[in-house]
Amino acid sequence: MRRHEAGFTMIETLIGLLLLSFGLVAVLQSFSYAARTMAAADALHLAKTRLQTVQVLAEVSAYQSAPAAGEFSDGWTWQFDVRPVGGGLWEVRAGVTDLRHKQYQLATLKFDWELGRHHDAP
């Protein structure tokens, strides 16, 4: 049997394939992580846009103290509640729920100058 033949042994080939498979698994996992991160970022951006839309709806409701809810055309649901806090302040709570039932909420205080002026007047 000749010992100086060119080529790789079966064990060397298997070790090389094993190392290559570890590298491929690591690369594929990083792609998977990047895809999940992008999907989460897109959902968060869409939720932020929807929250701004719902908050505008709440502000346009002329500070009526009543909850409201509805659904966007793609299945996302929205709700808002406007409540008087006192002294011309109104609390506006807006929320949206995505298709996976994850909720995003935003609460702000708004000041109604006309109402505040009437309450502060002697």
Summary of the structure (lengths in Angstrom):
residues: 122
radius of gyration: 29.3
end to end distance: 112.1
largest distance: 112.1
contacts: 283
relative contact order: 0.11
helix: 48%
strand: 27%
